[in-house]
Amino acid sequence: MGKEPTSMQKYLAELLGTFMLVWIGPGAGVVAGMLGVKGLADVLAIALAFGIAVAAAIHVVGKISGCHINPAVTIALASRGRFPWKDVFPYICFQLAGAVIASLLFVACLGSQASTSFGLGATTLNSGAGVTIPMGMIGEAIGTFFLMFTIMGVAVDSRAPGGWAGWIIGMVVAGIIITLGPMTGASINPARTFGPYVGNLIFGGPCPWDQFILVYCVAPILGAIIAVFVYDYIAQPDKGK
């Protein structure tokens, strides 16, 4: 195209990228539940779906908006001056909107049982395994740290080899889900949890907002911010870009 995308084009790209993520990722969890897939196969299927969705979104909308598709990523980049603060609020609003639209349309495709029986793939703490809110916060912060650290290394650092960011980030997301998923659902993205929670609020599925604020919002944002500062300190990438 040659020309710089307009602000609205960037915002819509974030909406569509987050829509893709939430439609495919949590959607895979709902479908796995409906098909009766359980155990490791369930986790692997969901992890693969998320990884593919992230990789595809990065390659499709990355050149338009940077493909944050995650409020934690947007805030973390802004915290180090790598993204303008004036765009943080609209980016997050469009990310959240994309997540909500994806969840609502999933109900339109599969009916209200996608929410009432399978929670629209929403993330919740595995209280049956003894996972508490503080434990969940630590897990989500660490998971998002690894995600953001990878983003810095393969997508933000000007020395990174071109063409690999989408697949490397997608694989890291899949790996984090395999490890963290059985504990917290591995959100590592406030928008990913927000969309299904809003859908569940409307259609009667689970939406523990007390967990959302601390575990799925505060913790990922802190983890991402720490990752940006740590990467800049140890890697010292080109800050002039």
Backbone bond lengths (Angstrom), bond angles and torsions (degrees), N, CA, C in turn:
res aa  C-N    CA-C-N  psi(-1)  N-CA   C-N-CA  omega(-1)  CA-C   N-CA-C  phi
1 M - - - 1.465 - - 1.528 111.22 -
2 G 1.332 118.11 -40.04 1.444 120.72 176.79 1.514 113.59 92.07
3 K 1.317 118.08 -43.89 1.456 121.32 -177.06 1.526 111.11 -85.88
4 E 1.329 114.59 150.07 1.461 120.70 176.42 1.525 109.33 -66.68
5 P 1.343 118.08 132.99 1.469 119.96 177.36 1.524 111.01 -59.72
6 T 1.315 116.74 146.16 1.458 120.74 176.05 1.524 109.86 -72.39
7 S 1.324 115.74 166.28 1.464 119.84 178.46 1.522 110.81 -58.35
8 M 1.328 117.32 -43.73 1.461 119.86 -178.93 1.522 111.31 -65.04
9 Q 1.318 117.72 -37.21 1.463 119.79 176.58 1.527 110.88 -62.54
10 K 1.322 116.61 -39.72 1.466 120.48 177.61 1.527 110.76 -65.07
11 Y 1.334 116.08 -43.67 1.466 119.82 -179.22 1.528 110.75 -62.78
12 L 1.327 115.98 -43.98 1.465 119.56 179.91 1.529 111.26 -66.76
13 A 1.321 116.61 -33.47 1.463 119.71 176.11 1.523 110.49 -63.41
14 E 1.339 116.77 -39.69 1.464 120.18 176.98 1.525 110.99 -65.31
15 L 1.335 116.16 -39.98 1.463 120.01 177.62 1.528 110.63 -60.86
16 L 1.321 116.45 -47.90 1.462 120.10 -177.27 1.525 111.75 -69.17
17 G 1.333 116.58 -37.59 1.459 119.35 177.99 1.515 111.97 -64.43
18 T 1.333 116.55 -43.23 1.464 120.04 178.43 1.518 110.80 -69.30
19 F 1.332 116.44 -36.32 1.464 120.72 174.62 1.529 110.00 -56.85
20 M 1.323 116.80 -47.00 1.464 121.37 179.75 1.529 110.96 -60.28
21 L 1.327 115.60 -44.72 1.463 120.31 -179.17 1.520 111.60 -60.55
22 V 1.332 117.35 -49.35 1.463 121.30 -174.70 1.528 111.34 -75.55
23 W 1.318 117.25 -32.48 1.466 119.46 177.36 1.529 110.41 -65.41
24 I 1.321 117.10 -46.56 1.462 121.11 -174.97 1.524 112.31 -81.24
25 G 1.343 117.74 -44.81 1.459 120.78 -174.76 1.520 114.25 -69.11
26 P 1.335 118.57 -73.44 1.461 119.74 175.88 1.523 112.47 -57.87
27 G 1.341 116.14 -32.01 1.462 119.13 177.58 1.511 112.05 -59.36
28 A 1.331 116.58 -37.34 1.466 120.23 177.26 1.522 110.90 -63.09
29 G 1.348 116.00 -35.39 1.462 119.39 177.37 1.516 112.25 -65.14
30 V 1.329 116.00 -40.56 1.467 120.20 178.46 1.524 110.51 -64.43
31 V 1.319 116.53 -47.12 1.464 120.52 -178.85 1.523 110.81 -64.02
32 A 1.339 117.47 -40.52 1.466 120.55 177.75 1.522 110.54 -60.46
33 G 1.350 116.38 -40.34 1.458 119.95 177.69 1.513 112.19 -65.56
34 M 1.314 117.00 -40.49 1.464 120.83 179.66 1.531 111.63 -66.45
35 L 1.330 115.98 -32.95 1.464 119.98 -179.82 1.522 112.48 -84.83
36 G 1.342 116.03 -4.40 1.456 119.76 179.10 1.514 113.99 77.70
37 V 1.343 117.38 19.30 1.466 120.70 177.71 1.519 108.35 -77.70
38 K 1.323 117.19 127.34 1.463 120.40 -175.52 1.522 110.26 -133.06
39 G 1.334 114.41 168.49 1.452 120.77 173.60 1.518 113.02 72.78
40 L 1.333 115.50 -146.29 1.456 121.35 -175.27 1.522 111.91 -61.30
41 A 1.323 117.19 -38.20 1.464 120.11 179.87 1.521 110.98 -59.96
42 D 1.331 116.86 -38.15 1.458 122.18 177.83 1.525 109.79 -61.54
43 V 1.329 116.68 -50.33 1.464 121.56 -178.25 1.524 110.89 -62.12
44 L 1.329 116.85 -44.82 1.462 120.61 -178.63 1.523 111.62 -64.23
45 A 1.326 117.12 -40.47 1.464 120.55 179.60 1.521 110.91 -63.82
46 I 1.326 116.56 -44.18 1.462 120.60 -179.72 1.522 110.37 -66.83
47 A 1.345 116.74 -42.85 1.462 120.72 179.34 1.520 111.03 -60.39
48 L 1.325 116.29 -43.96 1.464 120.53 179.02 1.526 110.85 -63.25
49 A 1.333 116.62 -42.52 1.464 120.28 179.53 1.523 111.23 -61.22
50 F 1.326 116.72 -44.81 1.461 120.30 178.61 1.521 111.08 -62.98
51 G 1.329 116.39 -44.93 1.455 119.74 -179.07 1.512 112.35 -59.89
52 I 1.325 116.34 -43.83 1.465 120.87 178.61 1.526 110.71 -64.94
53 A 1.333 116.79 -42.67 1.465 120.57 -179.41 1.522 111.24 -62.03
54 V 1.331 116.35 -44.30 1.465 120.29 179.73 1.523 110.51 -63.60
55 A 1.333 116.61 -47.28 1.463 120.17 -179.34 1.524 111.23 -60.06
56 A 1.322 116.45 -44.85 1.459 120.20 -179.53 1.522 111.48 -64.29
57 A 1.333 116.52 -44.55 1.463 120.13 -178.98 1.525 111.19 -61.71
58 I 1.332 116.78 -41.39 1.464 120.17 -179.93 1.521 110.78 -62.07
59 H 1.316 117.03 -43.70 1.461 120.02 -178.73 1.527 112.07 -71.44
60 V 1.325 117.27 -29.55 1.468 120.16 -177.10 1.524 112.02 -83.28
61 V 1.327 117.92 -51.14 1.471 120.07 -173.54 1.523 113.47 -108.59
62 G 1.331 117.53 -2.92 1.458 119.75 -179.26 1.516 112.92 -57.91
63 K 1.321 116.90 -39.34 1.467 120.99 -178.98 1.522 112.38 -73.26
64 I 1.319 117.17 -11.82 1.464 120.84 -179.85 1.525 110.97 -96.46
65 S 1.323 116.26 -53.42 1.466 120.37 -173.15 1.522 113.97 -118.05
66 G 1.334 117.40 -7.57 1.455 120.20 -172.15 1.510 112.07 94.05
67 C 1.334 116.11 -12.30 1.474 123.26 179.15 1.521 112.41 51.49
68 H 1.327 115.58 60.85 1.465 119.04 172.70 1.527 109.34 -69.70
69 I 1.321 116.01 -50.33 1.479 126.42 -176.65 1.527 112.27 40.90
70 N 1.320 116.42 31.97 1.461 121.88 -174.95 1.522 108.17 -163.78
71 P 1.340 118.87 114.52 1.461 120.37 179.80 1.523 113.84 -56.59
72 A 1.327 117.26 -32.97 1.464 120.18 179.36 1.522 110.89 -64.01
73 V 1.321 117.03 -39.34 1.464 121.48 178.16 1.525 110.29 -66.62
74 T 1.318 116.95 -44.79 1.460 121.24 -179.81 1.520 111.40 -59.93
75 I 1.324 116.88 -47.98 1.467 121.05 -178.79 1.520 110.61 -66.38
76 A 1.322 117.40 -40.84 1.467 120.71 -178.96 1.525 111.24 -63.58
77 L 1.325 117.62 -43.85 1.461 120.38 178.75 1.528 110.97 -64.05
78 A 1.326 116.81 -40.14 1.464 120.30 178.60 1.523 111.34 -65.58
79 S 1.323 117.13 -33.20 1.469 120.87 -177.19 1.523 112.17 -63.78
80 R 1.334 117.70 -21.34 1.464 121.82 178.54 1.527 112.11 -112.04
81 G 1.322 116.05 16.14 1.451 119.78 176.93 1.510 114.66 73.55
82 R 1.325 117.33 17.69 1.462 121.40 -179.60 1.530 112.05 -94.98
83 F 1.318 116.21 1.17 1.460 121.69 178.01 1.519 107.29 -153.31
84 P 1.336 118.74 136.76 1.469 120.52 -176.29 1.528 112.70 -68.79
85 W 1.313 115.98 132.17 1.466 120.41 -179.44 1.525 111.98 -61.76
86 K 1.330 117.21 -28.31 1.473 119.39 -178.62 1.526 112.25 -64.22
87 D 1.328 116.62 -21.61 1.464 120.22 -179.79 1.524 113.37 -98.23
88 V 1.324 117.38 -4.20 1.466 119.86 -176.16 1.526 111.46 -63.27
89 F 1.324 116.98 -50.37 1.467 120.02 -176.87 1.531 112.06 -61.91
90 P 1.342 119.54 -50.48 1.473 117.78 178.65 1.522 113.04 -63.96
91 Y 1.323 118.68 -35.97 1.460 120.07 176.56 1.523 110.24 -58.53
92 I 1.328 116.36 -48.45 1.464 120.07 -177.73 1.525 110.59 -65.24
93 C 1.319 117.35 -41.42 1.469 120.05 179.21 1.523 111.45 -59.61
94 F 1.316 117.28 -43.94 1.461 120.20 -179.30 1.528 111.44 -72.48
95 Q 1.324 117.54 -32.33 1.467 120.00 174.39 1.529 110.53 -63.18
96 L 1.325 116.12 -47.25 1.465 120.08 179.48 1.525 110.82 -63.65
97 A 1.330 116.22 -39.63 1.466 119.70 179.19 1.523 110.94 -62.98
98 G 1.323 117.18 -42.57 1.459 120.36 178.32 1.514 112.21 -61.05
99 A 1.336 116.06 -39.42 1.465 120.44 179.39 1.525 111.41 -66.74
100 V 1.329 116.74 -41.67 1.466 120.71 179.91 1.527 110.39 -66.72
101 I 1.319 117.03 -44.62 1.467 120.21 179.94 1.524 110.59 -59.79
102 A 1.325 117.09 -42.98 1.466 120.50 179.35 1.521 111.19 -59.81
103 S 1.332 116.78 -43.36 1.463 120.66 -179.08 1.522 111.60 -66.35
104 L 1.326 116.59 -42.10 1.463 120.01 -179.94 1.526 111.41 -65.83
105 L 1.314 116.88 -40.21 1.461 119.50 179.81 1.522 111.88 -71.50
106 F 1.330 116.64 -25.26 1.462 118.45 175.47 1.525 110.15 -67.26
107 V 1.329 116.47 -37.68 1.465 120.10 174.85 1.522 109.92 -65.15
108 A 1.326 116.65 -38.16 1.463 119.95 178.60 1.525 111.30 -61.59
109 C 1.327 116.70 -31.13 1.469 120.58 -179.26 1.525 112.64 -82.88
110 L 1.334 117.35 -39.59 1.464 121.11 -171.26 1.520 114.41 -112.74
111 G 1.329 117.18 -5.90 1.455 119.46 -179.53 1.511 112.34 89.40
112 S 1.326 115.97 172.81 1.463 121.17 -174.39 1.520 113.53 -66.35
113 Q 1.346 118.06 -19.41 1.463 119.03 178.91 1.525 111.67 -64.70
114 A 1.329 117.31 -21.55 1.462 119.82 175.28 1.518 110.21 -60.37
115 S 1.341 115.98 -28.97 1.462 121.30 177.33 1.522 111.99 -93.09
116 T 1.335 116.52 -53.02 1.468 119.94 -173.69 1.525 112.93 -67.37
117 S 1.329 117.86 -34.77 1.467 120.87 -177.43 1.518 113.55 -98.44
118 F 1.332 116.96 -29.81 1.461 119.57 -173.25 1.521 113.46 -125.98
119 G 1.327 116.62 5.18 1.459 121.03 171.14 1.510 116.07 61.43
120 L 1.327 117.39 18.87 1.465 121.61 -179.48 1.526 112.33 55.35
121 G 1.322 115.94 26.84 1.462 119.47 179.72 1.509 113.79 71.35
122 A 1.339 117.22 21.03 1.462 120.91 -178.14 1.524 111.08 -65.41
123 T 1.316 115.76 148.77 1.462 120.78 176.93 1.524 110.01 -86.62
124 T 1.317 116.16 134.26 1.462 122.81 174.14 1.519 108.29 -141.97
125 L 1.307 116.10 157.37 1.460 120.60 178.73 1.522 110.40 -69.72
126 N 1.312 116.26 143.24 1.463 121.69 176.48 1.523 108.42 -82.88
127 S 1.332 115.51 76.35 1.466 120.29 -177.35 1.513 111.60 -64.65
128 G 1.330 117.23 -26.75 1.454 120.54 178.04 1.512 112.56 -63.51
129 A 1.334 116.05 -26.37 1.466 120.99 177.65 1.523 111.37 -95.12
130 G 1.337 115.97 7.45 1.459 120.07 177.24 1.514 114.77 84.39
131 V 1.330 118.10 16.25 1.462 120.87 -179.77 1.526 109.22 -78.30
132 T 1.319 116.96 119.75 1.459 122.83 -179.15 1.528 110.14 -98.28
133 I 1.327 115.90 172.10 1.461 119.93 178.62 1.530 111.98 -60.19
134 P 1.350 120.32 -47.03 1.472 118.80 176.69 1.525 112.86 -59.45
135 M 1.326 117.28 -40.48 1.464 120.44 178.16 1.522 110.69 -63.97
136 G 1.327 115.98 -42.38 1.452 120.07 178.47 1.522 112.17 -63.74
137 M 1.332 116.69 -38.61 1.463 120.52 178.15 1.523 111.13 -61.68
138 I 1.320 116.05 -43.29 1.468 119.72 179.41 1.527 110.30 -62.87
139 G 1.329 116.02 -45.62 1.459 119.86 -179.65 1.516 112.68 -61.98
140 E 1.338 116.82 -45.98 1.462 120.27 -179.43 1.526 111.58 -67.07
141 A 1.327 116.93 -36.58 1.465 119.93 178.04 1.523 110.88 -65.13
142 I 1.329 116.93 -43.22 1.466 120.52 179.44 1.529 110.57 -66.36
143 G 1.330 116.39 -45.30 1.457 119.72 179.63 1.519 112.13 -59.69
144 T 1.334 116.83 -43.71 1.459 120.09 -179.96 1.519 111.17 -71.03
145 F 1.336 116.39 -31.54 1.467 120.00 174.22 1.524 110.07 -57.79
146 F 1.331 116.90 -49.11 1.463 120.06 -179.62 1.530 111.62 -63.57
147 L 1.326 116.35 -39.35 1.464 119.84 177.32 1.522 110.58 -61.01
148 M 1.334 116.99 -50.79 1.458 121.03 -176.82 1.514 111.42 -67.52
149 F 1.312 117.48 -37.53 1.461 121.72 178.47 1.531 109.91 -61.06
150 T 1.326 115.70 -40.30 1.462 120.52 177.68 1.520 111.08 -67.26
151 I 1.325 116.80 -43.24 1.467 120.73 177.84 1.522 110.71 -57.81
152 M 1.321 116.29 -43.80 1.461 120.13 179.13 1.521 110.89 -60.24
153 G 1.332 116.32 -41.55 1.454 120.23 -174.86 1.513 114.84 -74.24
154 V 1.333 117.24 -36.02 1.473 119.33 -172.89 1.524 114.09 -109.34
155 A 1.336 117.94 -12.64 1.461 119.90 -177.07 1.525 113.85 -122.70
156 V 1.328 117.78 -31.94 1.461 120.91 -176.01 1.526 111.86 -95.83
157 D 1.303 117.47 -44.38 1.462 122.44 -179.40 1.533 109.64 -61.89
158 S 1.313 116.59 124.80 1.466 120.96 -177.49 1.525 112.63 -66.03
159 R 1.329 117.47 -14.92 1.469 120.73 179.81 1.525 112.77 -85.74
160 A 1.314 117.81 -6.48 1.466 121.01 -177.18 1.526 110.55 -67.88
161 P 1.336 117.85 141.71 1.470 120.48 176.59 1.521 110.93 -65.61
162 G 1.301 117.06 140.81 1.454 120.77 -176.67 1.516 113.57 -77.11
163 G 1.329 115.21 151.79 1.455 120.88 172.33 1.513 116.73 90.10
164 W 1.339 117.32 -5.93 1.464 119.48 -175.22 1.522 113.89 -108.63
165 A 1.311 117.81 -11.60 1.465 120.76 -171.44 1.523 112.60 -55.58
166 G 1.323 117.10 -48.50 1.461 120.03 -176.23 1.509 113.01 -57.63
167 W 1.324 116.62 -48.46 1.463 119.67 -175.72 1.519 112.28 -72.72
168 I 1.335 117.37 -37.39 1.463 119.24 178.74 1.523 110.40 -66.44
169 I 1.333 117.02 -45.97 1.465 120.10 178.67 1.520 110.14 -63.55
170 G 1.328 117.34 -41.35 1.463 120.48 177.69 1.516 112.27 -60.05
171 M 1.334 117.61 -41.76 1.462 120.79 178.99 1.521 111.69 -66.90
172 V 1.326 116.39 -38.02 1.466 119.48 177.80 1.522 110.33 -65.06
173 V 1.328 117.07 -42.43 1.467 120.28 176.69 1.522 110.32 -58.59
174 A 1.328 117.20 -44.65 1.466 120.61 178.84 1.524 110.98 -61.20
175 G 1.329 116.89 -42.88 1.461 120.07 179.11 1.513 112.79 -63.78
176 I 1.330 116.22 -40.97 1.465 120.14 178.25 1.523 110.58 -63.05
177 I 1.325 117.09 -40.67 1.464 120.71 -179.52 1.523 111.00 -64.78
178 I 1.333 117.31 -40.62 1.464 120.00 178.43 1.521 110.84 -60.48
179 T 1.328 116.83 -39.09 1.465 121.21 -178.07 1.519 112.68 -81.03
180 L 1.326 116.65 -48.35 1.461 121.84 -171.79 1.522 113.31 -90.92
181 G 1.329 116.30 -22.47 1.458 120.49 -175.79 1.515 115.24 -52.45
182 P 1.335 119.32 -47.49 1.465 119.82 -179.20 1.527 114.07 -65.02
183 M 1.334 117.52 -14.74 1.467 120.67 -179.27 1.525 112.57 -95.15
184 T 1.338 116.06 -51.92 1.468 120.57 -173.85 1.524 113.27 -123.70
185 G 1.311 117.58 -6.31 1.449 120.78 -171.16 1.515 111.98 90.72
186 A 1.350 116.20 -7.92 1.474 122.21 177.31 1.519 112.13 54.07
187 S 1.314 115.94 65.60 1.460 119.84 177.59 1.526 110.65 -71.94
188 I 1.326 116.82 -56.88 1.475 125.87 -175.81 1.529 111.80 45.68
189 N 1.323 115.99 26.74 1.460 121.54 -176.18 1.525 108.54 -168.90
190 P 1.338 118.57 108.35 1.467 119.89 -179.19 1.527 114.01 -56.23
191 A 1.329 117.98 -35.56 1.467 120.36 -179.18 1.515 111.30 -67.14
192 R 1.330 116.83 -37.39 1.457 121.23 -179.02 1.524 111.69 -60.67
193 T 1.339 116.76 -34.22 1.462 121.06 178.24 1.523 111.56 -86.06
194 F 1.320 117.16 -36.28 1.459 121.61 -177.07 1.521 112.04 -60.44
195 G 1.326 117.65 -44.79 1.464 120.78 -177.75 1.516 113.47 -57.53
196 P 1.342 118.39 -55.57 1.462 119.70 177.36 1.528 113.43 -61.41
197 Y 1.337 118.06 -34.06 1.464 119.77 178.65 1.524 110.93 -63.52
198 V 1.325 117.07 -42.44 1.467 119.90 178.35 1.523 109.97 -65.28
199 G 1.327 116.82 -42.97 1.458 119.88 176.69 1.516 112.17 -60.06
200 N 1.325 116.46 -41.68 1.465 120.33 178.58 1.520 111.88 -68.27
201 L 1.325 116.45 -34.52 1.466 119.97 177.13 1.524 110.46 -61.52
202 I 1.314 116.32 -36.69 1.466 121.15 -179.01 1.523 111.92 -77.57
203 F 1.340 116.91 -40.32 1.468 120.38 -171.04 1.525 114.50 -106.43
204 G 1.331 117.83 2.07 1.458 120.05 171.61 1.510 116.53 97.81
205 G 1.312 118.29 12.28 1.455 120.89 177.32 1.524 111.81 -85.88
206 P 1.337 118.10 179.36 1.469 121.53 -178.08 1.526 111.88 -72.79
207 C 1.322 116.32 135.99 1.473 120.56 176.50 1.527 109.39 -150.70
208 P 1.339 117.91 75.64 1.470 121.67 -179.91 1.529 111.35 -73.95
209 W 1.322 116.51 91.09 1.460 120.83 -174.48 1.517 112.60 -65.33
210 D 1.342 118.01 -24.00 1.462 119.18 177.31 1.526 110.25 -63.75
211 Q 1.318 116.77 -36.00 1.460 120.40 175.81 1.526 110.88 -70.96
212 F 1.326 116.84 -36.75 1.468 119.95 -176.34 1.518 111.46 -59.61
213 I 1.317 116.99 -48.17 1.462 120.51 -173.89 1.525 111.26 -59.84
214 L 1.329 117.06 -52.50 1.461 120.51 -173.77 1.523 113.04 -84.79
215 V 1.329 116.58 -50.25 1.467 120.85 -172.63 1.522 111.95 -78.35
216 Y 1.330 116.70 -43.37 1.456 119.80 -170.28 1.525 114.30 -105.54
217 C 1.326 117.30 1.55 1.458 120.39 177.87 1.530 110.53 -124.60
218 V 1.325 116.57 -63.32 1.465 120.69 -177.41 1.526 111.60 -62.56
219 A 1.325 117.20 -49.75 1.467 120.86 -175.18 1.533 112.87 -61.87
220 P 1.345 119.72 -48.33 1.464 118.72 178.19 1.530 113.52 -61.37
221 I 1.325 116.62 -38.54 1.464 119.50 179.64 1.524 110.44 -64.20
222 L 1.327 117.09 -44.38 1.463 120.28 178.26 1.524 110.94 -63.12
223 G 1.320 116.74 -44.45 1.457 120.25 179.64 1.517 112.15 -60.00
224 A 1.328 116.54 -41.55 1.465 120.79 -179.54 1.526 111.53 -67.87
225 I 1.325 116.67 -42.27 1.469 120.20 179.41 1.524 110.58 -62.78
226 I 1.323 116.87 -44.61 1.467 120.44 178.60 1.527 110.45 -60.01
227 A 1.327 116.75 -40.89 1.465 120.77 -178.82 1.523 111.78 -61.55
228 V 1.329 117.23 -41.18 1.465 120.77 -179.88 1.524 110.49 -63.49
229 F 1.327 116.63 -44.84 1.460 120.16 -179.63 1.525 110.95 -66.66
230 V 1.320 117.19 -41.83 1.466 120.73 179.50 1.524 110.48 -64.18
231 Y 1.331 116.81 -44.71 1.467 119.23 -179.39 1.524 110.81 -62.39
232 D 1.318 116.57 -45.76 1.460 119.45 -179.89 1.524 111.48 -61.19
233 Y 1.322 116.14 -33.34 1.469 119.46 -178.50 1.522 111.78 -73.07
234 I 1.331 117.19 -45.74 1.468 119.07 -173.53 1.530 113.39 -88.45
235 A 1.321 118.04 -25.89 1.463 120.09 -176.66 1.521 112.85 -101.94
236 Q 1.330 116.18 -24.09 1.454 121.91 -179.94 1.526 112.10 46.02
237 P 1.345 117.03 58.83 1.464 119.22 179.14 1.520 111.84 -68.73
238 D 1.284 115.37 169.86 1.456 121.73 179.54 1.518 109.63 -65.11
239 K 1.327 116.70 111.90 1.461 120.57 -178.21 1.524 111.58 -91.06
240 G 1.286 116.43 -1.95 1.457 118.54 -178.40 1.504 113.89 -83.55
241 K 1.321 115.65 -5.59 1.466 118.79 -176.84 1.512 110.97 -75.38
